[in-house]
Amino acid sequence: MSDIPFTLDQLRILKAIAAEGSFKRAADSLFVSQPAVSLQVQNLEKQLNVPLFDRGGRKAQLTEAGHLLLSYGEQIITLCQQTCRAIEDLQNLQGGTLIVGASQTTGTYLLPRMIGLFRKKYPDVAIQLQIHSTRRTCWAVTNGQVDLAIIGGSVPPELEESLKVIPYAEDEMALILSANHRLARVEEIDREELYQLKFITLDSQSTIRKVIDNVLIRWDVDPKRLNVEMELNSIEAIKNAVQSGLGAAFVSVKSIEKELKLGILHHAHIKGVELKRTLSLIINPNRYRSKASEAFSREVLPEFTTLDGYENLEKFYQQTNNINPIIENNSVENSEEVASVEVVSKSMKKK
């Protein structure tokens, strides 16, 4: 085969069919007609001289050759997108795209504030925020589909060598109760009292649930002894349930700032226990980093971190030489002065 036997449009169609599971839904997602999609697939199969789909079932199933082409096709599409973004960067941030990823809590309560700050500085840059599970977010960064991400869970072991993981900030986890709960009037509660409460949690397979359980175990609290009355699929649903007096819950302090100010939820403190988790910044050091990504890293990330995270960022940037160092001089006083800026919430305090 001296000539390339497929086009980018054909690869995009193949990817859409595989994702949607049918020719019709793929056509709808690409805003083209179903006959046009079918014709492109027929031409592609003719050019390659192999069938790409098993048409015997109700759902469009890829053949072995189809899976192989899809695997390479996704890499080709990603590389083309990176090429276009690199060219856009020549306009010196007068355009271009920044794609940021996050796990559920950070994506809902932290990243919008970061993006708001970035948009004030660079209004011409298009920004996409992708909120998925920690695992899916890590894969997106690895594959170059996301520039950088902030996660609250652990990187999958198989991706540890591909990603640079930078401890970024501490996220305090809070035990929340209804403002009318009997323990809302107590300054601190004992650990044993946790086992008397009714709890509302996320699904047991969720990353946040696993992180909270691990944090509790470190403080000698047995998650298996907690009386879980209800499992819900979102933090907002959990907060509303607690507010209605249906039980207690563990959530990020960043997710309850408004409720605490309004006095409709109570942050209960547990005697001798500090519930904190580490938020991590993840980057693929082997992928192209756009000017928009560098600007976000240099000008936004330091404003939302703690002192330790600030220093971790500085070390990484000095090692890679990808962007200018954050700290103009190495004085501790200067580091502390910048790190003391509290933009996200008052709960993220300098150590």
Secondary structure by P-SEA (a helix, b strand, c coil): cccccccaaaaaaaaaaaaaccaaaaaaaacccaaaaaaaaaaaaaaacccccccccccccccaaaaaaaaaaaaaaaaaaaaaaaaaacccccbbbbbbbbccccccccaaaaaaaaaaacccbbbbbbbccaaaaaaaaaacccccccccccccccccccbbbbbcbbbbbbbcccccccccccccccccccccbbbbbcccccaaaaaaaaaaaaacccccccccccccccaaaaaaaaaaccbbbbbbccccaaaaaaccccccccccbbbbbbbbbbbcccccccaaaaaaacccccccccaaaaaaaaaaaaaacccccccccccaaaaaaaacccccccccccc
